[in-house]
Amino acid sequence: MRILALLAATILFFSPSLAQEQQKWTPEQQAIAELLENGPMNIETNFEDWDDKFHEEWTVWFAGQPSVRKKPEHMESVRNFIGQGAKVISYTAQFADITVYGNTAFARFNAVEELRNPDGSPRTVYYAGTDYLIKVDGQWKIRATTVAFTPPDEESEE
C-alpha cells in the first residue's frame, strides 16, 4: 500500500500540467512564454503579427526531414494553407522548460493544435518543439525551431 501511495504522489508531482502550474518564471521566461503560448492562433486574421514573432533568418526543422526549411518557404506554405480555408481552432502548449542565457534562450514544450482543414475536416497535430530565441532590439524573436511529431496522448483519445 505504501508503494502505491508513493507511486501516486510521484505521478502527481511529475505531472506536466502540475509542474507547469507550479513553475515560477522569471520576467524573461514569462516574456518568452507569453510570446509562444498562443502558437498560431488568429493567423487567419493577423498573419503578419504571427510572422513577426520569428526572426528574419528563422529556420524550422521537422525531425526526420533531410534539411531545414527557411522562413520565406515555410511562411508561404502556411499562408497558402490558410488561404485555402484552413483555420486554427485551438492551440495548447505545456512548457517543459525555458532557459535564458543573456540574449539567447531555449524553450522546450509539448503542443496540440486543433485545425480545420480547407475541406472542413478536423485535424489534430501533436508535437514536441524546441525554440531557440534571440533578443533583437529588446524583443524576443524565434530564431530556430525543431518540431517532432508525437503520437496522441492516450487520455485525449477517450
N, C-alpha and C positions, 0 to 999 in steps of 0.2 A: 504494500500500500504506500509506503514511503517513497518507493521508486516511482510510482505513478504520480504522486503529488509533486515530486521533484521534476519529473518529465513535463508535467503540465505547467509548472512555474517556468521552466526553461523555455518552453514553446511560447508562452505569453511574453516573456522577457525579450526574446529574439524575434518576435513577430514584426515584419517590416512596417505595418501600419502603426503599431505601438511605438516602435523605435523612432519613426518619423515624428509622431506626436510629441515624444519626449525630447527630441533633438533641440538643442539650444544653438541657434545660428548666430554668428557674429553679424554685424551690419553688412560686411562684404558678402558673406554667404547668403544672407537674406536677399540682397540685391540680385544675386545670381539666381536664387530660387525663384524670385518674382519674374525675372526675365524668361525663365524656362518653363514655369509651371503651367502656362496655358498652351504650350506647344503651338499647333497650327490653328487654334480656334479663331474663327472670324476671318480666315484668309479669303473667303469668298467676297467679302465686302471691303477688306482693307489689306490687300496683298502687300502693298508697299511697306506698311507698318511691320508686318511679319518678316519680310525680306530684309528690312533694316536691322534686325537683330543679328544678322550674320555679317561677318567681316567680308569685304570685297574679294578677298582671296580665299574664302571658305571652301573647304572640300568635305565631301562625305564619302565614307567607305562602308559599304554593306558587306558584312562578314561573308566570306566565300566568293566574293567577286574578284576578278583579277586586277582591278585598278580602282582608284578613287574617281569620284565624279566631281567636277568643278562646279562652282556656284552657277555660272550662266546656264550650263546644260541642265542642271537639276531644277533651277527655278523655272526654266522654260517648260520642262516636263510637268512640274506641279501646276503651273499656270494653265497649261493645256488641259490637264485633268479636271481642274476646277471649271475651266471654260466650257467643258463638255457637260457640265451639270452636276459634277460630284460635290459633295458637301461634307464637312467635318461636323459630326453630330455632338461628339464629346471627346474629351481627352483627359486622362489622369496620369500623373507621374508620381512615383514613390522614389524619393532620393535615397540612395544608399549612403552617399556622402558628397560633400562639396569641400574641396581642399583648395585653399588660396595660398599662392606663393607670390607675394608682391603684386605685380601687374599681370599675373597669369593665374589660371585656376583650372581645376578639373571638376566636373560634375558627373557622377555616375548614378543612373536611375533605371527603373523599370517603367514602361509606359504601356497604356492601352488606348488605342484610337478607335472610336466608333465612326464609321464612314457610311455615306450613302453613295453608291456608285452612280455613274451617269444614267444607267438604265433603271435606277430606283432601288436596286437590290442592296441589302445591308452587307457591310463588310467590317470585320473586327480585326485589327492588327495588334499583335502583342510583340513587344521588343524590349531589349536591354540596350541602353545607349550610354555612350561616354562623350561628353562635350569638353573640348579644350577651349578655354576662353582667354581673351586678352583684353586689357583695358586700353581703350583708344579715346583720347581727349576726355578722360574722366568717366567714360561709359564702357560697360562690359559688352563685348561682341563675341559671338561664337566664331572661332577660327577653324576648328576641325571637329567633325562628328564621326563616330563609329556606331553603326547600328547592327545588332544581331537579333534576328527574328527568333522568338521563343514560342514554344507551344502554349496554348491557352491554359490558364490556371484551372485545375480540375474543379475547384469550388465554383468558378464562374460558369461552368458548363451545366450546372444543376438548375 
